[in-house]
Amino acid sequence: MPTATFRVLFVFVVLAHERRQVVHFGVTEHPTQEWTGQQLREAFPWDEAPRYVLRDRDAIYGRDFATMTRNMGMEEVLTAPRSPWQNPFVERLVGSIRRECLDHVIVWNERSLRRTLQNYFVYYQRSRTHLALGKDAPAPRAVEPPEQGRVVAIPQVGGLHHRYQRRAA
């Protein structure tokens, strides 16, 4: 992601495929193998690691990444070179982040990007509907009957998006 000062920032995202939940993300100007490994450790700090980790063949993972994932009890699944369609959930998330958020804001620095993404991910997890999830959000929501009041719009991501809920009068 380019900033207003023409610096390039990199984002690392860990996504749980089952309900498309963003488990963890990190932002840096200088991604290294050590930083990438630390992001995965932060995503699964206790014995919570999934059985598999699906990733591309980017050099940022380094030689020690496979050893680290094995030590965490995960099996690495690598996509074929230049094959983004083999990881469609993450590719769709990246496109959504760009189209629905980052194309509409000016990013100043790491802190600015981190705050913007944090707000977007709250919206993404709790409010944004997904057709594949039965028009539900990654964090399931209760259906609100008309008796609960009128529908009001609650601004999210700085007013870029809205959550709609029923509120009693």
VMD Tcl script that builds the backbone (N, CA, C; Angstrom):
set m [mol new atoms 507]
animate dup $m
set s [atomselect $m all]
$s set {name element resname resid chain x y z} {
  {N N MET 1 A 0.842 -1.180 0.000}
  {CA C MET 1 A 0.000 0.000 0.000}
  {C C MET 1 A 0.878 1.230 0.000}
  {N N PRO 2 A 0.764 2.098 -1.013}
  {CA C PRO 2 A 1.548 3.335 -1.010}
  {C C PRO 2 A 0.941 4.350 -0.044}
  {N N THR 3 A 1.813 5.128 0.597}
  {CA C THR 3 A 1.355 6.155 1.530}
  {C C THR 3 A 1.366 7.518 0.837}
  {N N ALA 4 A 0.863 8.528 1.530}
  {CA C ALA 4 A 0.862 9.889 0.998}
  {C C ALA 4 A 2.283 10.420 0.832}
  {N N THR 5 A 3.233 9.853 1.558}
  {CA C THR 5 A 4.632 10.281 1.466}
  {C C THR 5 A 5.440 9.361 0.551}
  {N N PHE 6 A 4.755 8.588 -0.277}
  {CA C PHE 6 A 5.356 7.709 -1.286}
  {C C PHE 6 A 6.203 6.582 -0.689}
  {N N ARG 7 A 5.873 6.162 0.508}
  {CA C ARG 7 A 6.504 4.975 1.086}
  {C C ARG 7 A 5.561 3.810 0.808}
  {N N VAL 8 A 6.092 2.620 0.741}
  {CA C VAL 8 A 5.264 1.443 0.487}
  {C C VAL 8 A 5.180 0.621 1.768}
  {N N LEU 9 A 3.949 0.313 2.172}
  {CA C LEU 9 A 3.714 -0.502 3.361}
  {C C LEU 9 A 3.175 -1.861 2.929}
  {N N PHE 10 A 3.530 -2.884 3.682}
  {CA C PHE 10 A 3.102 -4.244 3.397}
  {C C PHE 10 A 2.183 -4.727 4.512}
  {N N VAL 11 A 1.182 -5.505 4.129}
  {CA C VAL 11 A 0.213 -6.035 5.084}
  {C C VAL 11 A 0.244 -7.556 5.011}
  {N N PHE 12 A 0.293 -8.194 6.175}
  {CA C PHE 12 A 0.250 -9.653 6.285}
  {C C PHE 12 A -1.070 -10.000 6.959}
  {N N VAL 13 A -1.874 -10.858 6.324}
  {CA C VAL 13 A -3.195 -11.203 6.856}
  {C C VAL 13 A -3.286 -12.705 7.042}
  {N N VAL 14 A -3.819 -13.119 8.199}
  {CA C VAL 14 A -4.115 -14.528 8.462}
  {C C VAL 14 A -5.635 -14.645 8.474}
  {N N LEU 15 A -6.171 -15.485 7.591}
  {CA C LEU 15 A -7.609 -15.628 7.412}
  {C C LEU 15 A -8.022 -17.067 7.687}
  {N N ALA 16 A -9.033 -17.256 8.533}
  {CA C ALA 16 A -9.612 -18.578 8.765}
  {C C ALA 16 A -10.642 -18.815 7.661}
  {N N HIS 17 A -10.493 -19.881 6.913}
  {CA C HIS 17 A -11.342 -20.116 5.745}
  {C C HIS 17 A -12.786 -20.434 6.096}
  {N N GLU 18 A -13.026 -21.138 7.197}
  {CA C GLU 18 A -14.364 -21.637 7.484}
  {C C GLU 18 A -15.431 -20.541 7.433}
  {N N ARG 19 A -15.219 -19.440 8.150}
  {CA C ARG 19 A -16.186 -18.332 8.142}
  {C C ARG 19 A -15.559 -17.037 7.669}
  {N N ARG 20 A -14.428 -17.138 6.989}
  {CA C ARG 20 A -13.730 -15.965 6.436}
  {C C ARG 20 A -13.392 -14.940 7.503}
  {N N GLN 21 A -12.996 -15.397 8.670}
  {CA C GLN 21 A -12.646 -14.484 9.757}
  {C C GLN 21 A -11.176 -14.096 9.690}
  {N N VAL 22 A -10.911 -12.812 9.827}
  {CA C VAL 22 A -9.538 -12.325 9.886}
  {C C VAL 22 A -9.029 -12.616 11.297}
  {N N VAL 23 A -8.056 -13.515 11.391}
  {CA C VAL 23 A -7.510 -13.936 12.676}
  {C C VAL 23 A -6.473 -12.940 13.170}
  {N N HIS 24 A -5.665 -12.416 12.241}
  {CA C HIS 24 A -4.572 -11.527 12.619}
  {C C HIS 24 A -4.110 -10.759 11.396}
  {N N PHE 25 A -3.584 -9.557 11.623}
  {CA C PHE 25 A -2.930 -8.830 10.537}
  {C C PHE 25 A -1.793 -8.001 11.115}
  {N N GLY 26 A -0.813 -7.728 10.269}
  {CA C GLY 26 A 0.316 -6.904 10.654}
  {C C GLY 26 A 0.683 -5.973 9.511}
  {N N VAL 27 A 1.267 -4.827 9.856}
  {CA C VAL 27 A 1.665 -3.825 8.869}
  {C C VAL 27 A 3.124 -3.468 9.118}
  {N N THR 28 A 3.911 -3.377 8.052}
  {CA C THR 28 A 5.307 -2.974 8.183}
  {C C THR 28 A 5.796 -2.339 6.888}
  {N N GLU 29 A 6.829 -1.542 7.025}
  {CA C GLU 29 A 7.467 -0.965 5.845}
  {C C GLU 29 A 8.576 -1.884 5.338}
  {N N HIS 30 A 9.140 -2.674 6.238}
  {CA C HIS 30 A 10.255 -3.548 5.884}
  {C C HIS 30 A 9.954 -4.996 6.295}
  {N N PRO 31 A 9.216 -5.737 5.471}
  {CA C PRO 31 A 8.926 -7.126 5.839}
  {C C PRO 31 A 10.175 -7.998 5.738}
  {N N THR 32 A 10.403 -8.778 6.758}
  {CA C THR 32 A 11.531 -9.706 6.758}
  {C C THR 32 A 11.004 -11.096 7.078}
  {N N GLN 33 A 11.855 -12.091 6.937}
  {CA C GLN 33 A 11.466 -13.456 7.291}
  {C C GLN 33 A 11.122 -13.532 8.772}
  {N N GLU 34 A 11.902 -12.858 9.600}
  {CA C GLU 34 A 11.665 -12.872 11.043}
  {C C GLU 34 A 10.328 -12.220 11.378}
  {N N TRP 35 A 10.033 -11.098 10.725}
  {CA C TRP 35 A 8.774 -10.399 10.975}
  {C C TRP 35 A 7.586 -11.273 10.577}
  {N N THR 36 A 7.689 -11.933 9.422}
  {CA C THR 36 A 6.606 -12.796 8.947}
  {C C THR 36 A 6.379 -13.961 9.909}
  {N N GLY 37 A 7.461 -14.578 10.372}
  {CA C GLY 37 A 7.333 -15.661 11.350}
  {C C GLY 37 A 6.696 -15.175 12.642}
  {N N GLN 38 A 7.071 -13.978 13.073}
  {CA C GLN 38 A 6.484 -13.412 14.296}
  {C C GLN 38 A 4.988 -13.163 14.126}
  {N N GLN 39 A 4.570 -12.745 12.944}
  {CA C GLN 39 A 3.148 -12.517 12.700}
  {C C GLN 39 A 2.353 -13.811 12.857}
  {N N LEU 40 A 2.904 -14.916 12.371}
  {CA C LEU 40 A 2.212 -16.194 12.510}
  {C C LEU 40 A 2.168 -16.633 13.969}
  {N N ARG 41 A 3.259 -16.419 14.698}
  {CA C ARG 41 A 3.268 -16.761 16.130}
  {C C ARG 41 A 2.257 -15.914 16.893}
  {N N GLU 42 A 2.128 -14.645 16.532}
  {CA C GLU 42 A 1.148 -13.777 17.196}
  {C C GLU 42 A -0.283 -14.174 16.844}
  {N N ALA 43 A -0.490 -14.692 15.643}
  {CA C ALA 43 A -1.825 -15.114 15.222}
  {C C ALA 43 A -2.302 -16.319 16.032}
  {N N PHE 44 A -1.363 -17.193 16.420}
  {CA C PHE 44 A -1.704 -18.408 17.165}
  {C C PHE 44 A -0.777 -18.527 18.376}
  {N N PRO 45 A -0.984 -17.681 19.400}
  {CA C PRO 45 A -0.035 -17.626 20.520}
  {C C PRO 45 A -0.028 -18.861 21.404}
  {N N TRP 46 A -1.130 -19.479 21.601}
  {CA C TRP 46 A -1.203 -20.663 22.454}
  {C C TRP 46 A -1.391 -21.854 21.534}
  {N N ASP 47 A -1.702 -22.972 22.021}
  {CA C ASP 47 A -1.855 -24.161 21.176}
  {C C ASP 47 A -3.157 -24.100 20.382}
  {N N GLU 48 A -3.349 -23.016 19.632}
  {CA C GLU 48 A -4.575 -22.786 18.881}
  {C C GLU 48 A -4.370 -22.887 17.376}
  {N N ALA 49 A -3.210 -23.287 16.942}
  {CA C ALA 49 A -2.898 -23.290 15.517}
  {C C ALA 49 A -3.800 -24.261 14.763}
  {N N PRO 50 A -4.199 -23.890 13.552}
  {CA C PRO 50 A -5.012 -24.799 12.740}
  {C C PRO 50 A -4.176 -25.966 12.240}
  {N N ARG 51 A -4.842 -26.910 11.645}
  {CA C ARG 51 A -4.137 -28.094 11.151}
  {C C ARG 51 A -3.301 -27.779 9.914}
  {N N TYR 52 A -3.812 -26.864 9.069}
  {CA C TYR 52 A -3.129 -26.528 7.824}
  {C C TYR 52 A -2.916 -25.020 7.733}
  {N N VAL 53 A -1.875 -24.636 7.032}
  {CA C VAL 53 A -1.659 -23.243 6.662}
  {C C VAL 53 A -1.430 -23.227 5.153}
  {N N LEU 54 A -2.287 -22.488 4.446}
  {CA C LEU 54 A -2.203 -22.380 2.997}
  {C C LEU 54 A -1.516 -21.063 2.680}
  {N N ARG 55 A -0.446 -21.130 1.885}
  {CA C ARG 55 A 0.288 -19.908 1.562}
  {C C ARG 55 A 0.852 -19.998 0.161}
  {N N ASP 56 A 1.269 -18.830 -0.332}
  {CA C ASP 56 A 1.912 -18.809 -1.647}
  {C C ASP 56 A 3.410 -19.027 -1.475}
  {N N ARG 57 A 4.133 -18.876 -2.554}
  {CA C ARG 57 A 5.572 -19.187 -2.537}
  {C C ARG 57 A 6.441 -17.931 -2.432}
  {N N ASP 58 A 5.921 -16.883 -1.867}
  {CA C ASP 58 A 6.666 -15.641 -1.716}
  {C C ASP 58 A 7.921 -15.874 -0.884}
  {N N ALA 59 A 9.005 -15.225 -1.274}
  {CA C ALA 59 A 10.283 -15.383 -0.577}
  {C C ALA 59 A 10.253 -14.823 0.833}
  {N N ILE 60 A 9.263 -14.030 1.165}
  {CA C ILE 60 A 9.187 -13.421 2.492}
  {C C ILE 60 A 9.035 -14.462 3.601}
  {N N TYR 61 A 8.568 -15.640 3.261}
  {CA C TYR 61 A 8.397 -16.674 4.280}
  {C C TYR 61 A 9.733 -17.256 4.725}
  {N N GLY 62 A 10.688 -17.335 3.848}
  {CA C GLY 62 A 12.027 -17.802 4.218}
  {C C GLY 62 A 12.110 -19.306 4.443}
  {N N ARG 63 A 13.328 -19.751 4.717}
  {CA C ARG 63 A 13.584 -21.185 4.892}
  {C C ARG 63 A 13.059 -21.722 6.213}
  {N N ASP 64 A 13.053 -20.893 7.237}
  {CA C ASP 64 A 12.674 -21.361 8.569}
  {C C ASP 64 A 11.168 -21.435 8.772}
  {N N PHE 65 A 10.386 -20.896 7.832}
  {CA C PHE 65 A 8.934 -20.849 7.996}
  {C C PHE 65 A 8.339 -22.253 8.070}
  {N N ALA 66 A 8.796 -23.148 7.205}
  {CA C ALA 66 A 8.281 -24.525 7.194}
  {C C ALA 66 A 8.584 -25.218 8.517}
  {N N THR 67 A 9.766 -25.011 9.056}
  {CA C THR 67 A 10.132 -25.609 10.345}
  {C C THR 67 A 9.251 -25.054 11.451}
  {N N MET 68 A 9.030 -23.737 11.437}
  {CA C MET 68 A 8.206 -23.108 12.465}
  {C C MET 68 A 6.770 -23.636 12.416}
  {N N THR 69 A 6.186 -23.744 11.212}
  {CA C THR 69 A 4.818 -24.240 11.120}
  {C C THR 69 A 4.723 -25.693 11.591}
  {N N ARG 70 A 5.715 -26.501 11.257}
  {CA C ARG 70 A 5.728 -27.894 11.742}
  {C C ARG 70 A 5.801 -27.927 13.265}
  {N N ASN 71 A 6.655 -27.103 13.842}
  {CA C ASN 71 A 6.787 -27.048 15.298}
  {C C ASN 71 A 5.507 -26.583 15.980}
  {N N MET 72 A 4.701 -25.790 15.255}
  {CA C MET 72 A 3.422 -25.325 15.792}
  {C C MET 72 A 2.310 -26.345 15.555}
  {N N GLY 73 A 2.635 -27.457 14.886}
  {CA C GLY 73 A 1.653 -28.507 14.636}
  {C C GLY 73 A 0.836 -28.298 13.375}
  {N N MET 74 A 1.305 -27.444 12.484}
  {CA C MET 74 A 0.581 -27.164 11.246}
  {C C MET 74 A 1.284 -27.824 10.065}
  {N N GLU 75 A 0.495 -28.178 9.085}
  {CA C GLU 75 A 1.048 -28.703 7.833}
  {C C GLU 75 A 0.932 -27.605 6.789}
  {N N GLU 76 A 2.034 -27.313 6.117}
  {CA C GLU 76 A 2.050 -26.279 5.095}
  {C C GLU 76 A 1.513 -26.814 3.787}
  {N N VAL 77 A 0.639 -26.038 3.140}
  {CA C VAL 77 A 0.142 -26.349 1.807}
  {C C VAL 77 A 0.522 -25.164 0.934}
  {N N LEU 78 A 1.341 -25.405 -0.072}
  {CA C LEU 78 A 1.810 -24.334 -0.951}
  {C C LEU 78 A 0.979 -24.282 -2.224}
  {N N THR 79 A 0.630 -23.072 -2.645}
  {CA C THR 79 A -0.060 -22.932 -3.925}
  {C C THR 79 A 0.971 -23.032 -5.043}
  {N N ALA 80 A 0.506 -23.323 -6.224}
  {CA C ALA 80 A 1.397 -23.379 -7.382}
  {C C ALA 80 A 1.902 -21.967 -7.692}
  {N N PRO 81 A 3.074 -21.853 -8.307}
  {CA C PRO 81 A 3.597 -20.522 -8.648}
  {C C PRO 81 A 2.626 -19.738 -9.528}
  {N N ARG 82 A 2.475 -18.460 -9.216}
  {CA C ARG 82 A 1.621 -17.535 -9.973}
  {C C ARG 82 A 0.203 -18.071 -10.131}
  {N N SER 83 A -0.365 -18.601 -9.058}
  {CA C SER 83 A -1.705 -19.198 -9.106}
  {C C SER 83 A -2.597 -18.641 -7.995}
  {N N PRO 84 A -2.983 -17.374 -8.071}
  {CA C PRO 84 A -3.779 -16.788 -6.994}
  {C C PRO 84 A -5.143 -17.449 -6.819}
  {N N TRP 85 A -5.676 -18.081 -7.866}
  {CA C TRP 85 A -6.989 -18.733 -7.762}
  {C C TRP 85 A -6.960 -19.930 -6.816}
  {N N GLN 86 A -5.772 -20.395 -6.437}
  {CA C GLN 86 A -5.695 -21.534 -5.518}
  {C C GLN 86 A -5.906 -21.109 -4.070}
  {N N ASN 87 A -5.967 -19.819 -3.815}
  {CA C ASN 87 A -6.267 -19.314 -2.478}
  {C C ASN 87 A -7.335 -18.225 -2.628}
  {N N PRO 88 A -8.538 -18.614 -3.084}
  {CA C PRO 88 A -9.539 -17.617 -3.474}
  {C C PRO 88 A -10.073 -16.769 -2.330}
  {N N PHE 89 A -10.166 -17.310 -1.103}
  {CA C PHE 89 A -10.725 -16.529 -0.002}
  {C C PHE 89 A -9.828 -15.342 0.333}
  {N N VAL 90 A -8.529 -15.566 0.376}
  {CA C VAL 90 A -7.597 -14.476 0.683}
  {C C VAL 90 A -7.552 -13.483 -0.476}
  {N N GLU 91 A -7.548 -13.979 -1.700}
  {CA C GLU 91 A -7.521 -13.078 -2.857}
  {C C GLU 91 A -8.770 -12.198 -2.869}
  {N N ARG 92 A -9.914 -12.787 -2.529}
  {CA C ARG 92 A -11.159 -12.008 -2.471}
  {C C ARG 92 A -11.080 -10.974 -1.349}
  {N N LEU 93 A -10.526 -11.357 -0.202}
  {CA C LEU 93 A -10.378 -10.420 0.912}
  {C C LEU 93 A -9.485 -9.245 0.517}
  {N N VAL 94 A -8.365 -9.520 -0.112}
  {CA C VAL 94 A -7.449 -8.455 -0.538}
  {C C VAL 94 A -8.163 -7.502 -1.503}
  {N N GLY 95 A -8.910 -8.058 -2.452}
  {CA C GLY 95 A -9.667 -7.216 -3.388}
  {C C GLY 95 A -10.721 -6.386 -2.683}
  {N N SER 96 A -11.409 -6.986 -1.713}
  {CA C SER 96 A -12.428 -6.256 -0.949}
  {C C SER 96 A -11.804 -5.126 -0.149}
  {N N ILE 97 A -10.675 -5.393 0.484}
  {CA C ILE 97 A -9.987 -4.353 1.261}
  {C C ILE 97 A -9.648 -3.175 0.350}
  {N N ARG 98 A -9.136 -3.473 -0.828}
  {CA C ARG 98 A -8.758 -2.393 -1.750}
  {C C ARG 98 A -9.981 -1.631 -2.247}
  {N N ARG 99 A -10.972 -2.362 -2.786}
  {CA C ARG 99 A -12.142 -1.715 -3.383}
  {C C ARG 99 A -13.014 -1.000 -2.368}
  {N N GLU 100 A -13.221 -1.626 -1.207}
  {CA C GLU 100 A -14.177 -1.095 -0.239}
  {C C GLU 100 A -13.563 -0.154 0.787}
  {N N CYS 101 A -12.242 -0.098 0.849}
  {CA C CYS 101 A -11.622 0.702 1.900}
  {C C CYS 101 A -10.454 1.539 1.390}
  {N N LEU 102 A -9.362 0.888 1.045}
  {CA C LEU 102 A -8.114 1.607 0.790}
  {C C LEU 102 A -8.141 2.495 -0.451}
  {N N ASP 103 A -9.011 2.191 -1.420}
  {CA C ASP 103 A -9.132 3.060 -2.592}
  {C C ASP 103 A -9.805 4.392 -2.246}
  {N N HIS 104 A -10.363 4.503 -1.028}
  {CA C HIS 104 A -11.130 5.683 -0.643}
  {C C HIS 104 A -10.504 6.493 0.487}
  {N N VAL 105 A -9.328 6.095 0.942}
  {CA C VAL 105 A -8.686 6.804 2.050}
  {C C VAL 105 A -7.238 7.129 1.689}
  {N N ILE 106 A -6.708 8.104 2.385}
  {CA C ILE 106 A -5.296 8.445 2.236}
  {C C ILE 106 A -4.571 7.874 3.445}
  {N N VAL 107 A -3.571 7.084 3.190}
  {CA C VAL 107 A -2.778 6.476 4.260}
  {C C VAL 107 A -1.521 7.307 4.454}
  {N N TRP 108 A -1.267 7.721 5.694}
  {CA C TRP 108 A -0.105 8.561 5.989}
  {C C TRP 108 A 1.111 7.756 6.401}
  {N N ASN 109 A 0.889 6.733 7.249}
  {CA C ASN 109 A 2.013 5.971 7.795}
  {C C ASN 109 A 1.498 4.622 8.289}
  {N N GLU 110 A 2.369 3.838 8.926}
  {CA C GLU 110 A 1.976 2.514 9.427}
  {C C GLU 110 A 0.814 2.605 10.397}
  {N N ARG 111 A 0.890 3.559 11.311}
  {CA C ARG 111 A -0.166 3.697 12.319}
  {C C ARG 111 A -1.501 4.018 11.671}
  {N N SER 112 A -1.473 4.885 10.666}
  {CA C SER 112 A -2.682 5.252 9.939}
  {C C SER 112 A -3.276 4.038 9.227}
  {N N LEU 113 A -2.443 3.262 8.547}
  {CA C LEU 113 A -2.920 2.071 7.840}
  {C C LEU 113 A -3.431 1.026 8.821}
  {N N ARG 114 A -2.729 0.820 9.904}
  {CA C ARG 114 A -3.148 -0.156 10.915}
  {C C ARG 114 A -4.522 0.217 11.482}
  {N N ARG 115 A -4.714 1.498 11.801}
  {CA C ARG 115 A -5.992 1.959 12.356}
  {C C ARG 115 A -7.110 1.804 11.329}
  {N N THR 116 A -6.841 2.159 10.067}
  {CA C THR 116 A -7.850 2.025 9.017}
  {C C THR 116 A -8.236 0.559 8.820}
  {N N LEU 117 A -7.238 -0.321 8.763}
  {CA C LEU 117 A -7.529 -1.749 8.582}
  {C C LEU 117 A -8.246 -2.329 9.795}
  {N N GLN 118 A -7.865 -1.896 10.975}
  {CA C GLN 118 A -8.538 -2.387 12.181}
  {C C GLN 118 A -10.026 -2.029 12.139}
  {N N ASN 119 A -10.341 -0.794 11.756}
  {CA C ASN 119 A -11.743 -0.386 11.621}
  {C C ASN 119 A -12.448 -1.166 10.528}
  {N N TYR 120 A -11.777 -1.374 9.401}
  {CA C TYR 120 A -12.379 -2.128 8.308}
  {C C TYR 120 A -12.643 -3.573 8.726}
  {N N PHE 121 A -11.698 -4.179 9.435}
  {CA C PHE 121 A -11.880 -5.577 9.822}
  {C C PHE 121 A -13.007 -5.744 10.844}
  {N N VAL 122 A -13.229 -4.755 11.700}
  {CA C VAL 122 A -14.386 -4.808 12.607}
  {C C VAL 122 A -15.664 -4.810 11.776}
  {N N TYR 123 A -15.731 -3.929 10.783}
  {CA C TYR 123 A -16.871 -3.908 9.876}
  {C C TYR 123 A -16.994 -5.229 9.117}
  {N N TYR 124 A -15.879 -5.725 8.583}
  {CA C TYR 124 A -15.856 -6.960 7.796}
  {C C TYR 124 A -16.339 -8.148 8.621}
  {N N GLN 125 A -15.910 -8.234 9.867}
  {CA C GLN 125 A -16.254 -9.383 10.719}
  {C C GLN 125 A -17.704 -9.332 11.202}
  {N N ARG 126 A -18.185 -8.146 11.551}
  {CA C ARG 126 A -19.480 -8.046 12.241}
  {C C ARG 126 A -20.635 -7.585 11.366}
  {N N SER 127 A -20.345 -6.882 10.266}
  {CA C SER 127 A -21.430 -6.252 9.519}
  {C C SER 127 A -21.499 -6.632 8.046}
  {N N ARG 128 A -20.374 -6.846 7.402}
  {CA C ARG 128 A -20.358 -7.091 5.961}
  {C C ARG 128 A -20.900 -8.480 5.661}
  {N N THR 129 A -21.895 -8.534 4.796}
  {CA C THR 129 A -22.506 -9.823 4.471}
  {C C THR 129 A -21.709 -10.543 3.385}
  {N N HIS 130 A -21.810 -11.867 3.396}
  {CA C HIS 130 A -21.147 -12.731 2.425}
  {C C HIS 130 A -22.192 -13.690 1.866}
  {N N LEU 131 A -22.322 -13.747 0.572}
  {CA C LEU 131 A -23.300 -14.650 -0.043}
  {C C LEU 131 A -23.029 -16.097 0.339}
  {N N ALA 132 A -21.759 -16.495 0.372}
  {CA C ALA 132 A -21.408 -17.880 0.681}
  {C C ALA 132 A -21.712 -18.243 2.138}
  {N N LEU 133 A -21.936 -17.245 2.979}
  {CA C LEU 133 A -22.274 -17.505 4.386}
  {C C LEU 133 A -23.771 -17.290 4.615}
  {N N GLY 134 A -24.560 -17.428 3.579}
  {CA C GLY 134 A -26.006 -17.254 3.706}
  {C C GLY 134 A -26.375 -15.815 4.012}
  {N N LYS 135 A -25.657 -14.868 3.415}
  {CA C LYS 135 A -25.840 -13.429 3.630}
  {C C LYS 135 A -25.634 -13.040 5.088}
  {N N ASP 136 A -24.765 -13.761 5.762}
  {CA C ASP 136 A -24.407 -13.451 7.141}
  {C C ASP 136 A -22.985 -12.897 7.149}
  {N N ALA 137 A -22.588 -12.340 8.257}
  {CA C ALA 137 A -21.217 -11.853 8.429}
  {C C ALA 137 A -20.375 -12.988 9.011}
  {N N PRO 138 A -19.045 -12.884 8.937}
  {CA C PRO 138 A -18.198 -13.923 9.535}
  {C C PRO 138 A -18.513 -14.176 11.014}
  {N N ALA 139 A -18.816 -13.133 11.771}
  {CA C ALA 139 A -19.293 -13.295 13.144}
  {C C ALA 139 A -20.817 -13.346 13.047}
  {N N PRO 140 A -21.431 -14.510 13.287}
  {CA C PRO 140 A -22.875 -14.654 13.080}
  {C C PRO 140 A -23.698 -13.601 13.828}
  {N N ARG 141 A -24.797 -13.186 13.181}
  {CA C ARG 141 A -25.686 -12.176 13.767}
  {C C ARG 141 A -27.084 -12.751 13.916}
  {N N ALA 142 A -27.810 -12.252 14.881}
  {CA C ALA 142 A -29.198 -12.674 15.082}
  {C C ALA 142 A -30.092 -11.900 14.114}
  {N N VAL 143 A -31.154 -12.546 13.669}
  {CA C VAL 143 A -32.141 -11.879 12.830}
  {C C VAL 143 A -32.992 -11.008 13.735}
  {N N GLU 144 A -33.180 -9.758 13.355}
  {CA C GLU 144 A -33.937 -8.816 14.179}
  {C C GLU 144 A -35.334 -8.629 13.600}
  {N N PRO 145 A -36.376 -9.048 14.330}
  {CA C PRO 145 A -37.740 -8.901 13.822}
  {C C PRO 145 A -38.184 -7.431 13.850}
  {N N PRO 146 A -39.176 -7.072 13.028}
  {CA C PRO 146 A -39.653 -5.683 12.965}
  {C C PRO 146 A -40.118 -5.128 14.322}
  {N N GLU 147 A -40.527 -5.998 15.230}
  {CA C GLU 147 A -41.008 -5.541 16.536}
  {C C GLU 147 A -39.914 -4.859 17.360}
  {N N GLN 148 A -38.666 -5.059 17.002}
  {CA C GLN 148 A -37.560 -4.476 17.763}
  {C C GLN 148 A -37.346 -3.004 17.448}
  {N N GLY 149 A -38.099 -2.455 16.521}
  {CA C GLY 149 A -37.986 -1.030 16.235}
  {C C GLY 149 A -37.615 -0.755 14.796}
  {N N ARG 150 A -37.335 0.514 14.539}
  {CA C ARG 150 A -37.006 0.917 13.171}
  {C C ARG 150 A -35.528 0.661 12.883}
  {N N VAL 151 A -35.211 0.579 11.592}
  {CA C VAL 151 A -33.834 0.333 11.155}
  {C C VAL 151 A -33.072 1.656 11.153}
  {N N VAL 152 A -31.908 1.643 11.789}
  {CA C VAL 152 A -31.047 2.823 11.791}
  {C C VAL 152 A -29.686 2.450 11.211}
  {N N ALA 153 A -29.052 3.415 10.593}
  {CA C ALA 153 A -27.718 3.218 10.015}
  {C C ALA 153 A -26.674 3.665 11.032}
  {N N ILE 154 A -25.692 2.802 11.274}
  {CA C ILE 154 A -24.600 3.102 12.198}
  {C C ILE 154 A -23.325 3.214 11.367}
  {N N PRO 155 A -22.737 4.409 11.284}
  {CA C PRO 155 A -21.536 4.578 10.455}
  {C C PRO 155 A -20.373 3.736 10.970}
  {N N GLN 156 A -19.622 3.168 10.034}
  {CA C GLN 156 A -18.427 2.397 10.363}
  {C C GLN 156 A -17.319 2.766 9.385}
  {N N VAL 157 A -16.098 2.502 9.747}
  {CA C VAL 157 A -14.914 2.802 8.944}
  {C C VAL 157 A -14.940 4.289 8.556}
  {N N GLY 158 A -15.166 5.130 9.550}
  {CA C GLY 158 A -15.175 6.573 9.314}
  {C C GLY 158 A -16.311 7.037 8.433}
  {N N GLY 159 A -17.435 6.322 8.401}
  {CA C GLY 159 A -18.583 6.683 7.576}
  {C C GLY 159 A -18.529 6.108 6.171}
  {N N LEU 160 A -17.464 5.382 5.853}
  {CA C LEU 160 A -17.316 4.778 4.532}
  {C C LEU 160 A -18.342 3.664 4.326}
  {N N HIS 161 A -18.681 2.957 5.393}
  {CA C HIS 161 A -19.669 1.885 5.367}
  {C C HIS 161 A -20.630 2.070 6.542}
  {N N HIS 162 A -21.706 1.302 6.529}
  {CA C HIS 162 A -22.691 1.396 7.604}
  {C C HIS 162 A -23.141 0.007 8.029}
  {N N ARG 163 A -23.526 -0.082 9.280}
  {CA C ARG 163 A -24.155 -1.284 9.830}
  {C C ARG 163 A -25.603 -0.894 10.069}
  {N N TYR 164 A -26.522 -1.765 9.715}
  {CA C TYR 164 A -27.928 -1.475 9.878}
  {C C TYR 164 A -28.493 -2.358 10.971}
  {N N GLN 165 A -29.118 -1.716 11.970}
  {CA C GLN 165 A -29.691 -2.443 13.100}
  {C C GLN 165 A -31.042 -1.851 13.433}
  {N N ARG 166 A -31.827 -2.658 14.096}
  {CA C ARG 166 A -33.132 -2.165 14.588}
  {C C ARG 166 A -32.926 -1.572 15.971}
  {N N ARG 167 A -33.538 -0.420 16.211}
  {CA C ARG 167 A -33.467 0.233 17.506}
  {C C ARG 167 A -34.874 0.599 17.932}
  {N N ALA 168 A -35.166 0.362 19.206}
  {CA C ALA 168 A -36.478 0.723 19.738}
  {C C ALA 168 A -36.588 2.246 19.789}
  {N N ALA 169 A -37.773 2.724 19.583}
  {CA C ALA 169 A -38.005 4.182 19.550}
  {C C ALA 169 A -37.831 4.848 20.876}
}
mol reanalyze $m
mol bondsrecalc $m
mol representation Tube
mol addrep $m
